[in-house]
Amino acid sequence: MSSSSRDRDDEGYMKQHVCACAIDIAGEKLQVVHRDIHDPVPWTEIRVLQEVHGEEAVFDIRPVALVPRDTAPREKERLVLKYGRDPVEAVYAGKTFSMEWFVPGWPVDPTKAKRKPPNDRPTPVQIHKPPREDAGNAGAVDTAI
């Protein structure tokens, strides 16, 4: 098996994250579009949506799958056809641009992400009071100060 064919079988080679998210279209939480696992958004497109609608308007972003991707120039052209040149150039400027294909902080394959247990709070520390030394003088007041 050659090195190049082995690299092509590696996790994440020529792939990208697609994400579920919510997009606040009007900016007042009155018109929110939800994109779920059945209609996900590529991570590269999330960046353009944040440019168009505002960074806070695209929220609850989580990768749901790893899918095949095209080259960066073809992906940029797809985004230009969908959103216009100005917002895409604001995110991916020039001829030598850098595209992130994976959501930062997530594993390459989101289906392998370790989920926290439902009760992820730490158990409270038990504090025990020391036993009283002079239980017989319970009513006595200590006047030595």
C-alpha positions as a Markdown table, in Angstrom:
| # | Residue | x | y | z |
|---|---|---|---|---|
| 1 | Met | 0.0 | 0.0 | 0.0 |
| 2 | Ser | 1.5 | 3.3 | -1.0 |
| 3 | Ser | 1.8 | 6.3 | 1.2 |
| 4 | Ser | -0.6 | 8.4 | -0.8 |
| 5 | Ser | -3.4 | 5.8 | -0.8 |
| 6 | Arg | -3.0 | 5.3 | 2.9 |
| 7 | Asp | -3.3 | 9.1 | 3.5 |
| 8 | Arg | -6.5 | 9.1 | 1.5 |
| 9 | Asp | -8.1 | 6.6 | 3.9 |
| 10 | Asp | -7.1 | 8.6 | 6.9 |
| 11 | Glu | -9.9 | 10.2 | 9.0 |
| 12 | Gly | -10.7 | 13.6 | 7.7 |
| 13 | Tyr | -8.8 | 13.5 | 4.4 |
| 14 | Met | -10.8 | 15.7 | 1.9 |
| 15 | Lys | -13.7 | 15.9 | 4.3 |
| 16 | Gln | -15.4 | 18.6 | 6.2 |
| 17 | His | -17.8 | 19.1 | 9.1 |
| 18 | Val | -21.5 | 19.8 | 8.4 |
| 19 | Cys | -23.3 | 21.4 | 11.3 |
| 20 | Ala | -26.7 | 21.8 | 12.9 |
| 21 | Cys | -27.4 | 25.3 | 14.0 |
| 22 | Ala | -29.9 | 28.1 | 14.5 |
| 23 | Ile | -29.8 | 31.3 | 12.4 |
| 24 | Asp | -31.5 | 34.5 | 13.6 |
| 25 | Ile | -32.5 | 36.1 | 10.3 |
| 26 | Ala | -33.9 | 39.5 | 11.6 |
| 27 | Gly | -31.6 | 39.9 | 14.6 |
| 28 | Glu | -34.4 | 40.0 | 17.2 |
| 29 | Lys | -35.0 | 36.3 | 17.7 |
| 30 | Leu | -38.4 | 36.6 | 15.8 |
| 31 | Gln | -37.3 | 34.8 | 12.7 |
| 32 | Val | -35.0 | 31.9 | 13.6 |
| 33 | Val | -34.2 | 29.2 | 11.0 |
| 34 | His | -33.2 | 25.8 | 12.4 |
| 35 | Arg | -30.9 | 23.7 | 10.4 |
| 36 | Asp | -30.7 | 20.2 | 11.8 |
| 37 | Ile | -29.1 | 16.8 | 11.0 |
| 38 | His | -31.5 | 16.4 | 8.0 |
| 39 | Asp | -30.4 | 19.7 | 6.5 |
| 40 | Pro | -27.0 | 20.6 | 7.9 |
| 41 | Val | -24.8 | 23.5 | 6.9 |
| 42 | Pro | -21.1 | 23.1 | 6.0 |
| 43 | Trp | -18.7 | 24.7 | 8.4 |
| 44 | Thr | -17.3 | 26.9 | 5.7 |
| 45 | Glu | -20.8 | 28.3 | 5.1 |
| 46 | Ile | -21.3 | 28.9 | 8.8 |
| 47 | Arg | -18.5 | 31.5 | 8.7 |
| 48 | Val | -20.2 | 33.3 | 5.8 |
| 49 | Leu | -23.6 | 33.2 | 7.6 |
| 50 | Gln | -21.9 | 34.8 | 10.6 |
| 51 | Glu | -20.6 | 37.6 | 8.3 |
| 52 | Val | -24.1 | 38.1 | 6.7 |
| 53 | His | -26.3 | 38.0 | 9.8 |
| 54 | Gly | -23.8 | 38.7 | 12.6 |
| 55 | Glu | -21.6 | 36.4 | 14.7 |
| 56 | Glu | -24.2 | 36.1 | 17.5 |
| 57 | Ala | -27.0 | 35.5 | 15.1 |
| 58 | Val | -25.7 | 32.0 | 14.3 |
| 59 | Phe | -25.8 | 29.9 | 17.4 |
| 60 | Asp | -26.2 | 26.4 | 18.8 |
| 61 | Ile | -23.6 | 25.3 | 16.3 |
| 62 | Arg | -22.6 | 21.6 | 16.6 |
| 63 | Pro | -21.0 | 19.3 | 14.0 |
| 64 | Val | -23.3 | 16.4 | 13.1 |
| 65 | Ala | -21.4 | 14.6 | 10.4 |
| 66 | Leu | -18.2 | 14.3 | 8.4 |
| 67 | Val | -18.8 | 14.5 | 4.6 |
| 68 | Pro | -16.7 | 14.6 | 1.5 |
| 69 | Arg | -15.6 | 18.1 | 0.4 |
| 70 | Asp | -14.4 | 19.8 | -2.7 |
| 71 | Thr | -11.3 | 21.9 | -3.2 |
| 72 | Ala | -11.1 | 25.3 | -1.5 |
| 73 | Pro | -11.5 | 27.3 | -4.7 |
| 74 | Arg | -14.6 | 25.3 | -5.7 |
| 75 | Glu | -16.1 | 25.7 | -2.3 |
| 76 | Lys | -15.5 | 29.5 | -2.4 |
| 77 | Glu | -17.1 | 29.7 | -5.8 |
| 78 | Arg | -20.1 | 27.7 | -4.5 |
| 79 | Leu | -20.4 | 30.2 | -1.6 |
| 80 | Val | -20.1 | 33.2 | -4.0 |
| 81 | Leu | -23.0 | 31.8 | -6.2 |
| 82 | Lys | -25.1 | 31.4 | -3.1 |
| 83 | Tyr | -24.3 | 34.6 | -1.0 |
| 84 | Gly | -22.6 | 37.0 | -3.5 |
| 85 | Arg | -19.0 | 38.0 | -3.7 |
| 86 | Asp | -18.8 | 40.7 | -1.0 |
| 87 | Pro | -19.6 | 38.6 | 2.1 |
| 88 | Val | -17.6 | 35.6 | 0.9 |
| 89 | Glu | -14.6 | 37.8 | 0.2 |
| 90 | Ala | -14.9 | 39.3 | 3.6 |
| 91 | Val | -14.4 | 35.9 | 5.1 |
| 92 | Tyr | -12.2 | 34.2 | 2.5 |
| 93 | Ala | -10.3 | 37.1 | 1.0 |
| 94 | Gly | -8.1 | 37.0 | -2.1 |
| 95 | Lys | -6.7 | 34.2 | -4.2 |
| 96 | Thr | -4.6 | 32.6 | -1.5 |
| 97 | Phe | -7.1 | 32.2 | 1.3 |
| 98 | Ser | -7.3 | 29.8 | 4.2 |
| 99 | Met | -10.4 | 27.7 | 4.8 |
| 100 | Glu | -11.1 | 25.8 | 8.0 |
| 101 | Trp | -12.9 | 22.5 | 7.3 |
| 102 | Phe | -13.5 | 21.4 | 10.9 |
| 103 | Val | -15.2 | 23.2 | 13.8 |
| 104 | Pro | -12.5 | 24.2 | 16.3 |
| 105 | Gly | -12.5 | 22.2 | 19.5 |
| 106 | Trp | -14.4 | 19.2 | 18.1 |
| 107 | Pro | -12.9 | 15.9 | 17.0 |
| 108 | Val | -12.5 | 15.3 | 13.3 |
| 109 | Asp | -15.3 | 12.7 | 13.4 |
| 110 | Pro | -18.1 | 14.2 | 15.5 |
| 111 | Thr | -19.9 | 10.9 | 15.8 |
| 112 | Lys | -17.0 | 9.8 | 18.0 |
| 113 | Ala | -17.3 | 12.8 | 20.4 |
| 114 | Lys | -17.4 | 11.8 | 24.0 |
| 115 | Arg | -20.5 | 13.1 | 25.6 |
| 116 | Lys | -20.7 | 14.1 | 29.2 |
| 117 | Pro | -23.0 | 12.1 | 31.5 |
| 118 | Pro | -26.4 | 13.7 | 32.2 |
| 119 | Asn | -25.3 | 14.7 | 35.7 |
| 120 | Asp | -22.0 | 16.4 | 35.0 |
| 121 | Arg | -21.9 | 18.3 | 38.2 |
| 122 | Pro | -19.2 | 17.3 | 40.7 |
| 123 | Thr | -20.4 | 15.5 | 43.9 |
| 124 | Pro | -20.6 | 17.9 | 46.8 |
| 125 | Val | -17.9 | 17.6 | 49.5 |
| 126 | Gln | -19.1 | 16.2 | 52.7 |
| 127 | Ile | -18.2 | 18.4 | 55.7 |
| 128 | His | -18.2 | 16.7 | 59.1 |
| 129 | Lys | -18.2 | 18.7 | 62.3 |
| 130 | Pro | -15.6 | 17.6 | 64.9 |
| 131 | Pro | -17.1 | 16.0 | 68.0 |
| 132 | Arg | -17.5 | 18.4 | 70.9 |
| 133 | Glu | -14.9 | 17.9 | 73.7 |
| 134 | Asp | -16.8 | 19.2 | 76.6 |
| 135 | Ala | -20.3 | 17.9 | 76.1 |
| 136 | Gly | -20.9 | 18.0 | 79.9 |
| 137 | Asn | -20.5 | 21.8 | 80.1 |
| 138 | Ala | -23.0 | 22.6 | 77.3 |
| 139 | Gly | -24.5 | 25.6 | 79.2 |
| 140 | Ala | -21.1 | 27.1 | 80.3 |
| 141 | Val | -19.9 | 30.3 | 78.7 |
| 142 | Asp | -16.2 | 30.8 | 78.0 |
| 143 | Thr | -15.2 | 34.1 | 79.4 |
| 144 | Ala | -11.5 | 33.8 | 78.9 |
| 145 | Ile | -10.8 | 36.0 | 76.0 |
